[in-house]
């Protein structure tokens, strides 16, 4: 049995240390997914907490035979993000362009040996990518994020999105083409 499934069983029995380990193992993935969908670090933190509250409440419903825990967790996260998207649709329609320009930039903390100009360039590219993703339709955006940024395979994405694999591939392809067009219009050129 995979380690996550064992941790889930212990959590369901009330083992707090197992819950902490499960959260520790998956918090970054959940936060990154929330951030990629919202483009806002504070909202991503709030949504990540909501995800883990929902996971805690529904943990007994996880069935290892149905798939890996990360896939189930991504489904829970995606469902919460869809709910959030629907709740905030009206707010987004009235947001000003200035609000989008002040969105926090993603910082890469993996290497301290990079030069300041490379860090600035990476930060700018990351912000432009986030802006481009925000302009995609939700269906295309989530498919591209799950495949290209989260690294899920087609089968896992099919499970998360609950659509046929052909639809997954089509959305990823259309999303990539549309994102490339958007980034090109923004003046972002491939390296």
N, C-alpha and C positions, 0 to 999 in steps of 0.2 A: 504494500500500500504506500502511495506517495506520502511524503512528509506533511504536506498541507492537509491531506485527508485525515491523517492521524491527529494533527493539531485541531482540526474541526471537531473530531470526536471528543477530544479532551475538553474543548471549549464548551460543547453541548453539555458535558458532565459538570461544568462549573469551574474548570481550571483557569484562573485568571492569568497565570503566567503564559499559558498556551495562547490565550487571546492576544496578549501583548506581543508575543512572537509572530503571530499571524498578521497583526497590524504592521509590525515593524517590517516584515518581509514584503508587504504589498503597498505600503503607504505611498512610496515614491511613484509607483506605476499609476495608482489611482489619482494622485495629485497631478501628475503630468497629463493624464487623459482629461481631467477636469479643466486644467489650464488651457490645453489645446482647443477645447470646445468653447471656453469663455473668453480667453485672452486677458483674463484679469486674475492676478495672483490672490487677492483677497477673496474673490468669489470662488476660486479654485480651492482655497483652504476651507471655506465654509461648506462647499459641496462635498469635499473629501470627508469631512466630519459627518455630513448627512449620509454619505455612502456607507461609512463604517457603522453608523447607528442602524441603518437599514440591514446591513449584513448581519450585525449582532442579533437583531430581531428575527431574521429569516434563516439563520445558520442551520437550524435543524432540517430545513428543506433541501439543503445541499446533498446531492446524491453522487458519490464518486463514480458510479457506473455510468452516469449521464455525461461525464466529461471532467476535464481537469479543473481544479479549483480556480486557477487564474482566468479561465474562460468563463466560469460561472460568475466570478467577481466582476469581470469586464461587462457581462450582461447586466448585472445589478447596477453597475456604474452608468452604463449606457441608458438604462431605463430611467434612472434618476435624472440624468442630463436631458433626456427627452421631456420629462415632466417639467424640469426647470426651464427649458426652452419655451415650452407652451405657456408657462406662467408668466414669463418675462417678455413675451413677444411684443406686447403693446409698449413696454418701456423701451425696447430696442428701436422701435419705429420712431420714437421721439428723441432718441439720443442725438446730440449734435456731433458734427464731424470733429470738433475740437476734443471731445471726450475720447474719441478713437486715437487721436494723435498723442494723448497722454498715457496710453496703456503702458504698463511696466514692461521692460524688456527682459528677455530670458538671459540669465547669466550662466556661463559655463565655468564651473569651478573645478573641472577635472585636472587642469594643468596650470601651474603657476609660471611655467617657463615661457609662455607665449608673450610676444611683444605687445605693448599697449596698442599699436596700430592694428595688429591682428585681432586683439580683443574687441576693439571698437568696430572693426569690419564684421566680425562674427555677430556681435550684438545687433548691429544694423541689419544684417541679413536675417537674423532670427526675428527681429521685429517686422521686417518686410514679409517674411514667410507667414507670420501670425496674421498680418493684415490681409494677405492674399487668401489664407484659409477662411478668414471671417467673411469673405465675399462669395465663397462657394455656397451652394445650397446645402442644407443640413445633411441630406442623404449622401451627397458626394463628399462633403467634408468628413463625415464620420468614417466612411470607407477608406479614404486616403489616410486619415490619422491612424486608424487601426492597423493598416497594412504598412505604411511607410514610416510612421513615427513610433508606433507601439510594437511593430514587428510581428504581428499575429499572422498565422498562415490563413489560407482561404477557408479552410474548414472551420477554424475557430471564429473567423469573422462571420461566416454563414450562421453559426450557432448564435453569436452575439446579436446580429441584426435580424435573425429569423427570416431570412430570404434565401432563395436558391443560390448555389455557388455561381452560376452563370450571371446572376444579377450582381453578386459581389464583384466579380471580375469586370463587369460592364461599368459599375459605379466607380471602381478604382481607375479604370482606363479613362472614363469621361472626366473624373475628378482631376486626374493628373494633367490631362489636356487643357482643361479649363484653368487650373492653377497656373500652368505654364503661360497661358495667354494673359492671365491677370498680372502675373509677375513681369512679363514682357512689357505690358502697358505701363507698369509702374517703373520701368527702366532697369529692372533687375536682370542682369545678364548672367548666363551660366559661367562658372569658373573654368 
